């Protein structure tokens, strides 16, 4: 005969049945190996709830001492609806600013509330990788030392037109200076945007970009029409290495938020899309806290530059040079009455300074920057370097 296992519920039913038949509590408790206090507890449950009362009761407490207040939880959920791309840290910083004096729970509690209501997805932990340390780029220590710029990837609006958002941020404060939806990546529209920025915010010390159009070109030192114009104003171009977007990581991180909040879905046309960009810019600068800024918004950190566009346009950078030349439309200038030199169409319309170093070698300057040398005896230019901002390289134009 096989052994037969009895569930605790079956034993409790038998215990109550024999108790109701008149057997004594003390004898039954001794037989079933339980205390009389437990026996009376089962009897009380049976009389109050019937057989169902003999099941194990829930161990969940009637009151959760550390449960988030319902009103606070409702505020968190409501704020997440207003800022759907924000995480717990930014939501906590924003809600504390909106409701000063109210004690809110920890950031981890914000995350638990969002997770419980399905408003965030748990992230899969990635293995820790060795961090890349970029070289050849400077770090900003004050506002307007470095601006970051790039074209966020193009996309189609409702009319099937392509939109190319040109974005510019201040490196230190993360302040979004511009987000303009253009219909191409040509230099002229970009120059017009930067001219407006320089007029409104002043000039930065340098501008960091990638090596794409219109920031770089296949000319002398990789100078494009846009970057050459920057240099003529005294702004130093900085370029990240190809295939290394992490060297402009702050700007790339802003692009991820921009894409999530303004392109899903995209606007019906370019005008409506620009309205989305303008709303995003306002919210990003005025409301969105940044962990790197001690949870302050960029507007609380950013200050305009003390260098203005008019002064830069009128500055005399060639007082110590021997002579100057204005580059013609075809990228050439007359070196001597009988000799013309091609230097690049990207420099057309700009004035260059020349200093005679002897032995037919001329030092060439663009604004306050020395961009290379010319051998006056050579009829054709010879390029030996790619980046005119590399201080360790020498250049023969």
C-alpha distance (Angstrom), angle and dihedral (degrees) to the residues before:
residue distance angle dihedral
X1 . . .
X2 3.83 . .
X3 3.78 121.1 .
X4 3.77 113.8 -99.1
X5 3.80 119.3 -146.3
X6 3.76 119.1 -147.2
X7 3.76 122.9 -151.0
X8 3.84 118.5 -129.7
X9 3.82 88.0 -114.2
X10 3.84 91.3 58.8
X11 3.81 91.3 50.7
X12 3.79 91.5 50.3
X13 3.82 91.6 51.8
X14 3.82 90.6 50.7
X15 3.80 90.1 47.2
X16 3.83 92.3 53.8
X17 3.83 93.0 42.6
X18 3.81 93.2 54.5
X19 3.80 90.2 43.0
X20 3.83 89.7 54.8
X21 3.84 89.6 48.5
X22 3.79 88.1 64.5
X23 3.79 104.9 -95.5
X24 3.78 116.2 145.4
X25 3.80 120.7 -97.7
X26 3.80 94.8 -133.8
X27 3.83 93.3 52.3
X28 3.81 93.7 47.3
X29 3.79 93.0 47.3
X30 3.80 90.2 51.6
X31 3.82 91.2 48.9
X32 3.83 94.8 47.6
X33 3.82 92.1 41.6
X34 3.80 97.5 -122.2
X35 3.79 133.4 123.7
X36 3.79 119.8 -101.6
X37 3.81 88.4 -118.6
X38 3.80 88.4 61.1
X39 3.79 91.6 46.0
X40 3.79 92.6 53.5
X41 3.85 89.4 46.3
X42 3.82 91.2 57.3
X43 3.80 90.8 45.9
X44 3.81 91.6 51.4
X45 3.82 91.7 49.0
X46 3.81 91.4 49.3
X47 3.80 92.6 50.7
X48 3.81 91.1 48.1
X49 3.83 103.5 38.6
X50 3.80 106.1 11.8
X51 3.80 122.1 -133.2
X52 3.84 91.7 -24.4
X53 3.77 88.6 64.2
X54 3.80 89.9 67.6
X55 3.82 91.9 68.5
X56 3.81 119.3 99.4
X57 3.80 110.2 -84.5
X58 3.82 120.6 -126.5
X59 3.78 114.4 -90.1
X60 3.78 91.7 -148.8
X61 3.82 110.2 121.4
X62 3.79 118.6 -115.8
X63 3.81 90.0 -130.2
X64 3.83 127.2 33.0
X65 3.79 106.3 -145.3
X66 3.82 93.3 -159.9
X67 3.80 99.0 36.6
X68 3.79 113.8 133.6
X69 3.79 113.1 -107.4
X70 3.82 111.8 -101.0
X71 3.80 92.7 -127.1
X72 3.81 92.2 50.9
X73 3.79 90.3 47.6
X74 3.79 90.3 50.7
X75 3.84 90.1 51.6
X76 3.80 91.0 51.7
X77 3.80 92.2 50.3
X78 3.81 92.0 46.2
X79 3.82 92.7 50.0
X80 3.80 90.7 48.2
X81 3.81 87.1 56.9
X82 3.81 89.4 55.4
X83 3.82 93.5 45.9
X84 3.82 104.7 28.6
X85 3.81 95.2 169.7
X86 3.82 96.1 50.9
X87 3.78 122.9 103.2
X88 3.83 130.4 -141.6
X89 3.82 95.8 -83.7
X90 3.78 95.3 53.7
X91 3.82 92.9 41.8
X92 3.80 91.1 52.1
X93 3.81 92.5 48.9
X94 3.81 91.5 48.3
X95 3.81 96.6 45.9
X96 3.82 91.2 49.2
X97 3.79 89.2 53.1
X98 3.81 91.7 48.9
X99 3.82 93.8 46.4
X100 3.82 108.1 33.8
X101 3.78 115.8 -171.7
X102 3.81 94.6 27.7
X103 3.82 116.0 117.2
X104 3.80 108.0 -130.4
X105 3.82 125.5 -171.3
X106 3.78 125.9 -103.6
X107 3.81 123.3 -71.5
X108 3.81 89.7 -106.7
X109 3.81 89.1 59.1
X110 3.80 89.9 53.4
X111 3.78 87.8 54.2
X112 3.83 92.1 49.1
X113 3.81 91.5 50.7
X114 3.82 91.7 50.6
X115 3.80 91.8 46.2
X116 3.81 92.8 47.5
X117 3.80 91.1 54.6
X118 3.81 93.9 44.3
X119 3.82 94.0 -113.4
X120 3.79 94.9 127.9
X121 3.77 134.9 32.3
X122 3.81 120.5 -131.2
X123 3.77 110.8 -110.0
X124 3.77 121.4 -124.5
X125 3.77 108.2 -121.3
X126 3.77 112.8 -117.9
X127 3.78 123.5 -148.5
X128 3.78 113.4 -97.2
X129 3.79 109.5 -100.6
X130 3.76 128.7 -162.9
X131 3.78 109.1 -93.4
X132 3.79 118.1 -117.8
X133 3.78 115.5 -123.9
X134 3.81 111.1 -153.3
X135 3.79 119.6 -143.2
X136 3.77 132.1 -154.4
X137 3.81 93.7 35.1
X138 3.78 127.5 102.3
X139 3.80 128.6 -133.5
X140 3.79 120.8 -124.1
X141 3.79 117.1 -121.0
X142 3.80 97.8 174.0
X143 3.76 138.7 26.8
X144 3.83 114.7 -77.7
X145 3.78 94.8 16.4
X146 3.81 87.9 111.4
X147 3.78 131.7 12.9
X148 3.78 120.4 -166.0
X149 3.78 121.6 -144.4
X150 3.78 138.1 177.1
X151 3.76 143.9 142.8
X152 3.77 110.8 -105.7
X153 3.80 110.3 -135.7
X154 3.79 113.3 -74.7
X155 3.79 121.5 -108.2
X156 3.80 137.8 175.9
X157 3.79 123.9 -102.2
X158 3.80 124.1 -150.5
X159 3.81 93.1 -79.1
X160 3.84 88.7 55.6
X161 3.81 90.1 -112.9
X162 3.78 116.3 139.8
X163 3.80 117.8 -114.5
X164 3.82 120.1 -155.8
X165 3.84 109.1 -168.3
X166 3.81 112.1 -151.6
X167 3.80 108.3 -157.2
X168 3.81 130.7 -170.6
X169 3.82 126.0 -175.2
X170 3.78 135.9 176.6
X171 3.79 106.3 -114.0
X172 3.80 98.8 -140.7
X173 3.80 102.7 39.7
X174 3.85 97.4 30.1
X175 3.81 86.8 -132.2
X176 3.79 109.8 164.9
X177 3.78 103.1 -131.7
X178 3.79 97.6 178.1
X179 3.77 142.4 2.6
X180 3.78 109.1 175.8
X181 3.79 124.4 170.0
X182 3.81 106.4 -137.5
X183 3.80 127.8 -178.1
X184 3.83 94.3 -131.0
X185 3.80 143.4 10.2
X186 3.81 94.1 -115.0
X187 3.79 119.2 140.5
X188 3.80 100.6 -121.3
X189 3.84 97.6 62.1
X190 3.81 89.1 44.6
X191 3.82 91.3 51.1
X192 3.81 89.6 51.9
X193 3.82 90.3 52.3
X194 3.80 93.2 49.2
X195 3.80 91.4 46.5
X196 3.80 88.9 57.2
X197 3.81 90.6 47.5
X198 3.81 93.2 49.8
X199 3.79 90.1 49.0
X200 3.83 92.1 50.0
X201 3.81 103.7 35.9
X202 3.80 104.4 19.2
X203 3.80 127.1 -121.3
X204 3.82 127.2 -49.2
X205 3.78 124.5 -140.3
X206 3.79 92.9 -120.2
X207 3.81 140.9 -5.9
X208 3.79 122.4 -137.9
X209 3.81 120.1 -150.0
X210 3.78 142.6 148.0
X211 3.80 124.7 -100.0
X212 3.78 97.0 -96.2
X213 3.78 133.1 107.2
X214 3.03 127.5 -39.3
X215 3.81 95.4 13.3
X216 3.79 96.7 58.9
X217 3.80 137.3 21.7
X218 3.79 142.2 -178.1
X219 3.75 95.3 -94.0
X220 3.75 138.4 96.0
X221 3.79 107.0 -31.1
X222 3.79 90.4 -11.0
X223 3.79 89.5 -75.5
X224 3.78 116.4 163.5
X225 3.78 127.7 -165.4
X226 3.81 89.1 -97.6
X227 3.81 98.4 47.0
X228 3.82 92.2 43.1
X229 3.80 89.0 54.2
X230 3.82 89.6 50.5
X231 3.81 90.1 53.9
X232 3.79 92.2 49.2
X233 3.82 86.6 59.6
X234 3.81 92.8 49.3
X235 3.82 96.5 -100.2
X236 3.78 115.9 136.6
X237 3.83 116.1 -139.2
X238 3.79 117.4 -136.8
X239 3.78 119.8 -165.6
X240 3.77 127.7 -164.7
X241 3.79 118.3 -137.1
X242 3.81 116.7 -91.7
X243 3.79 112.4 -91.3
X244 3.81 93.7 16.5
X245 3.83 107.1 102.3
X246 3.82 89.4 158.2
X247 3.80 87.3 76.3
X248 3.80 86.0 71.3
X249 3.80 93.4 34.5
X250 3.81 97.9 142.8
X251 3.77 91.0 58.2
X252 3.80 93.3 43.9
X253 3.81 90.1 52.4
X254 3.80 89.7 54.1
X255 3.80 89.0 51.4
X256 3.80 90.5 56.7
X257 3.80 90.9 56.0
X258 3.81 91.4 42.7
X259 3.79 91.3 54.2
X260 3.80 93.4 48.4
X261 3.80 95.2 49.1
X262 3.81 103.5 37.1
X263 3.80 110.1 28.1
X264 3.80 103.5 44.6
X265 2.94 91.1 102.6
X266 3.79 106.3 7.0
X267 3.81 121.8 -138.1
X268 3.78 121.9 -86.3
X269 3.81 89.8 -115.8
X270 3.80 139.8 -2.3
X271 3.80 93.0 -88.6
X272 3.80 93.2 53.8
X273 3.80 89.9 44.5
X274 3.80 90.1 54.4
X275 3.81 89.0 53.2
X276 3.80 87.8 56.1
X277 3.80 90.3 50.6
X278 3.82 91.4 49.4
X279 3.82 92.0 50.4
X280 3.79 90.3 48.1
X281 3.80 91.9 49.4
X282 3.81 91.5 51.7
X283 3.79 93.0 48.4
X284 3.81 94.2 42.3
X285 3.81 93.4 52.3
X286 3.79 101.4 35.1
X287 3.82 105.1 34.1
X288 3.79 114.9 14.1
X289 3.83 111.0 95.5
X290 3.81 119.7 -145.3
X291 3.76 123.7 -146.6
X292 3.82 91.2 -144.7
X293 3.83 88.6 56.7
X294 3.83 94.0 52.0
X295 3.81 88.9 -97.1
X296 3.80 92.7 -56.5
X297 3.78 123.8 136.8
X298 3.85 117.6 -111.6
X299 3.82 91.9 -111.7
X300 3.82 88.6 64.0
X301 3.82 91.3 58.6
X302 3.81 108.0 31.8
X303 3.81 124.0 94.1
X304 3.78 126.6 -179.9
X305 3.80 120.8 -104.7
X306 3.79 120.7 -96.2
X307 3.84 90.9 -141.0
X308 3.78 113.2 86.7
X309 3.77 131.4 -157.6
X310 3.81 97.3 -121.6
X311 3.80 92.6 55.8
X312 3.80 91.5 48.2
X313 3.80 92.4 50.5
X314 3.80 91.8 50.8
X315 3.82 97.1 42.2
X316 3.81 117.1 121.7
X317 3.80 105.6 -135.9
X318 3.80 96.1 164.9
X319 3.81 103.5 58.9
X320 3.83 91.3 118.2
X321 3.81 96.0 42.5
X322 3.79 124.8 100.3
X323 3.79 96.8 -129.7
X324 3.79 142.8 -17.8
X325 3.78 133.6 -133.6
X326 3.80 131.7 -163.0
X327 3.79 113.5 -138.9
X328 3.80 113.8 -123.4
X329 3.80 126.2 -130.7
X330 3.80 91.9 -93.6
X331 3.83 92.2 53.6
X332 3.81 96.9 -104.3
X333 3.79 137.0 115.0
X334 3.81 133.6 -168.6
X335 3.79 107.9 -105.5
X336 3.82 93.8 179.5
X337 3.82 131.5 -1.3
X338 3.79 88.8 -91.4
X339 3.79 103.0 30.5
X340 3.80 129.6 69.6
X341 3.80 123.4 -167.6
X342 3.80 126.8 -155.2
X343 3.81 113.7 -142.5
X344 3.80 104.1 162.5
X345 3.78 141.1 -66.9
X346 3.80 90.1 -116.9
X347 3.82 87.7 72.7
X348 3.80 96.6 50.1
X349 3.77 114.0 136.5
X350 3.82 92.7 16.2
X351 3.77 125.3 114.6
X352 3.82 118.5 -126.1
X353 3.80 128.8 -163.6
X354 3.81 123.3 -135.7
X355 3.79 128.8 -159.7
X356 3.80 122.3 -170.3
X357 3.81 109.8 -129.9
X358 3.80 94.5 178.5
X359 3.79 132.1 -106.6
X360 3.84 89.8 66.7
X361 3.82 92.8 -63.5
X362 3.79 118.3 133.9
X363 3.80 124.7 -165.8
X364 3.83 110.4 -139.2
X365 3.81 121.6 -151.1
X366 3.78 132.3 -171.9
X367 3.76 110.1 -161.9
X368 3.83 107.4 -44.2
X369 3.83 92.2 -23.4
X370 3.80 127.7 93.1
X371 3.79 105.4 -138.4
X372 3.79 102.8 179.3
X373 3.78 150.1 -61.3
X374 3.79 136.3 -77.0
X375 3.74 125.0 -149.5
X376 3.81 100.9 -142.7
X377 3.80 90.9 -156.5
X378 3.81 94.1 61.1
X379 3.77 119.0 86.2
X380 3.80 94.3 -157.3
X381 3.81 128.1 44.5
X382 3.77 121.8 -111.4
X383 3.81 120.5 -153.6
X384 3.77 119.0 -153.7
X385 3.81 102.7 164.4
X386 3.78 137.9 48.5
X387 3.79 104.8 -154.1
X388 3.83 119.8 48.9
X389 3.80 89.8 -165.1
X390 3.82 93.5 61.3
X391 3.81 102.5 107.2
X392 3.80 93.2 -162.0
X393 3.81 95.8 56.9
X394 3.78 129.7 83.6
X395 3.77 122.5 -143.7
X396 3.75 134.7 -152.9
X397 3.80 109.7 -167.9
